[in-house]
C-alpha cells in the first residue's frame, strides 16, 4: 500500500482522528509572531492551518491525504477563514511547494513508509524567507502507540534534527532545541507520558 493510500485509509477509520485543536508548541512559539506567509507541512485535518489563518496568516497547507484535506477545507469554511488557506494535495517525498515563507511549520511530520524526512526538512529550511522561522516538532518515542510504531520511522533528537538541516554558518539563529515530555491518552484511554523534540530556528535577515 502506498503512503497516500495508507493515510487515506487511516483517516477513513473515523470522522476525525485528531483533536481539532492546534498543536500546543505551535501556539506557544508563534502566537507573538507578526503574521505573514506560512507553510504548514503535513497539515492533516487542518487545525494548525485554521488557527494560523484566524490570526491573520496567509497559509499554504500541504498533505498527502485527500481525505484529510477535504476535512481541513470544511474546518476552514466553518471557521470563516477559507479564503486565507491554500490547500495542496502533495507527496512531500516527491515534490515541494514553490516560494518562500515567513513561517514553515512541520508538526509531527512522521510516516510509517519510506518518507525522506531529513531531505524534506532541508527543503523546508530552504523555503524560509530572511527573518523567517522554521518550527519542527517531532516524536522521540512511540509513547502509548506501540501498535503503530515501525522500526524505519525516524525519531531524531533535537541535535540530530539541526545537524540534518545542514544550516549555513552565519545565516541562522537557533531559538529553541529541546526535548520535553507531555501527557497523552493512549488508544484504550490509559494515561501515558510521551517524549517530543522541539526545534525552532530563524533565518537571519539579509
FIVEX-18840 format. One line per field, with one value per residue (C-alpha): residue in three letters; x, y, z negated. Coordinates in steps of 0.2 Angstrom, whole numbers, always signed. Layout:
N
rest: c(Ala,...)
xx: c(X,...)
yy: c(Y,...)
zz: c(Z,...)
! end
This chain:
206
rest: c(Unk,Unk,Unk,Unk,Unk,Unk,Unk,Unk,Unk,Unk,Unk,Unk,Unk,Unk,Unk,Unk,Unk,Unk,Unk,Unk,Unk,Unk,Unk,Unk,Unk,Unk,Unk,Unk,Unk,Unk,Unk,Unk,Unk,Unk,Unk,Unk,Unk,Unk,Unk,Unk,Unk,Unk,Unk,Unk,Unk,Unk,Unk,Unk,Unk,Unk,Unk,Unk,Unk,Unk,Unk,Unk,Unk,Unk,Unk,Unk,Unk,Unk,Unk,Unk,Unk,Unk,Unk,Unk,Unk,Unk,Unk,Unk,Unk,Unk,Unk,Unk,Unk,Unk,Unk,Unk,Unk,Unk,Unk,Unk,Unk,Unk,Unk,Unk,Unk,Unk,Unk,Unk,Unk,Unk,Unk,Unk,Unk,Unk,Unk,Unk,Unk,Unk,Unk,Unk,Unk,Unk,Unk,Unk,Unk,Unk,Unk,Unk,Unk,Unk,Unk,Unk,Unk,Unk,Unk,Unk,Unk,Unk,Unk,Unk,Unk,Unk,Unk,Unk,Unk,Unk,Unk,Unk,Unk,Unk,Unk,Unk,Unk,Unk,Unk,Unk,Unk,Unk,Unk,Unk,Unk,Unk,Unk,Unk,Unk,Unk,Unk,Unk,Unk,Unk,Unk,Unk,Unk,Unk,Unk,Unk,Unk,Unk,Unk,Unk,Unk,Unk,Unk,Unk,Unk,Unk,Unk,Unk,Unk,Unk,Unk,Unk,Unk,Unk,Unk,Unk,Unk,Unk,Unk,Unk,Unk,Unk,Unk,Unk,Unk,Unk,Unk,Unk,Unk,Unk,Unk,Unk,Unk,Unk,Unk,Unk,Unk,Unk,Unk,Unk,Unk,Unk)
xx: c(+0,+7,+9,-5,-17,-11,-15,-32,-36,-31,-42,-56,-56,-67,-74,-60,-43,-35,-42,-47,-36,-19,-3,+2,+20,+14,+3,+17,+30,+21,+7,+18,+25,+19,+8,+14,+15,+15,+18,+11,+18,+8,-7,-19,-36,-31,-31,-14,-18,-35,-28,-14,-27,-38,-23,-20,-8,-9,-7,-1,-6,+0,-4,-3,-21,-35,-47,-38,-38,-57,-60,-47,-56,-73,-64,-58,-75,-84,-71,-73,-55,-57,-50,-34,-29,-22,-24,-12,-13,+6,+18,+32,+43,+42,+39,+39,+29,+37,+40,+47,+38,+39,+35,+37,+29,+32,+22,+25,+30,+32,+27,+27,+33,+50,+47,+63,+60,+78,+78,+60,+66,+81,+69,+58,+73,+77,+59,+61,+62,+75,+69,+58,+56,+56,+47,+49,+40,+43,+41,+56,+47,+30,+23,+7,+5,+17,+5,+8,+27,+38,+57,+60,+52,+64,+63,+78,+84,+84,+103,+101,+87,+98,+113,+102,+96,+114,+111,+124,+135,+131,+114,+103,+100,+94,+80,+75,+82,+75,+67,+52,+38,+20,+4,-5,-20,-17,-29,-38,-40,-25,-14,+4,+20,+27,+44,+44,+58,+56,+67,+65,+77,+76,+85,+94,+89,+99)
yy: c(+0,+17,+31,+40,+25,+21,+39,+39,+23,+29,+45,+35,+25,+38,+55,+64,+56,+72,+84,+98,+110,+117,+110,+117,+120,+129,+141,+144,+148,+158,+167,+183,+182,+195,+186,+184,+169,+152,+134,+120,+103,+88,+98,+83,+89,+107,+113,+122,+130,+136,+143,+152,+159,+165,+175,+184,+172,+168,+149,+136,+119,+103,+85,+68,+63,+69,+63,+74,+89,+88,+89,+103,+113,+111,+116,+132,+135,+133,+144,+158,+158,+148,+162,+163,+145,+136,+118,+107,+89,+84,+70,+79,+64,+68,+87,+103,+119,+134,+151,+157,+159,+169,+153,+135,+123,+104,+97,+78,+75,+56,+42,+23,+22,+27,+46,+56,+66,+74,+79,+87,+97,+103,+109,+117,+127,+132,+139,+151,+169,+180,+184,+169,+154,+136,+126,+107,+96,+78,+62,+54,+38,+30,+33,+23,+19,+5,-4,+10,+10,+5,+2,+13,+28,+42,+49,+60,+71,+90,+90,+77,+87,+103,+93,+86,+103,+107,+126,+138,+145,+163,+163,+155,+158,+143,+149,+133,+115,+104,+88,+88,+76,+78,+68,+59,+47,+30,+21,+12,+28,+25,+40,+39,+50,+54,+62,+75,+86,+105,+114,+132,+141,+159,+163,+180,+195,+198)
zz: c(+0,+5,-9,-1,-2,-19,-26,-17,-25,-42,-40,-34,-50,-59,-56,-65,-71,-78,-92,-80,-91,-85,-91,-108,-103,-88,-98,-111,-98,-85,-95,-96,-79,-66,-53,-36,-24,-32,-25,-35,-31,-34,-39,-42,-46,-46,-64,-64,-47,-53,-69,-59,-46,-61,-67,-50,-42,-23,-24,-11,-19,-12,-15,-6,-10,+0,-14,-27,-15,-12,-31,-33,-20,-29,-45,-37,-30,-46,-55,-41,-35,-19,-9,-19,-16,+0,-2,+8,+11,+12,+8,+0,+4,+22,+23,+13,+14,+23,+14,-2,-19,-35,-44,-39,-52,-52,-67,-69,-51,-53,-42,-43,-25,-17,-18,-16,-32,-33,-15,-17,-32,-22,-9,-22,-28,-10,-9,-24,-20,-28,-45,-45,-56,-54,-68,-69,-82,-82,-92,-102,-106,-101,-118,-120,-102,-100,-89,-76,-78,-64,-65,-50,-57,-60,-78,-79,-94,-93,-90,-76,-68,-67,-61,-47,-42,-36,-40,-33,-46,-50,-42,-55,-74,-85,-95,-103,-103,-117,-122,-133,-140,-139,-144,-131,-132,-124,-112,-126,-136,-148,-153,-147,-146,-128,-124,-110,-102,-98,-85,-81,-70,-62,-46,-49,-39,-24)
! end
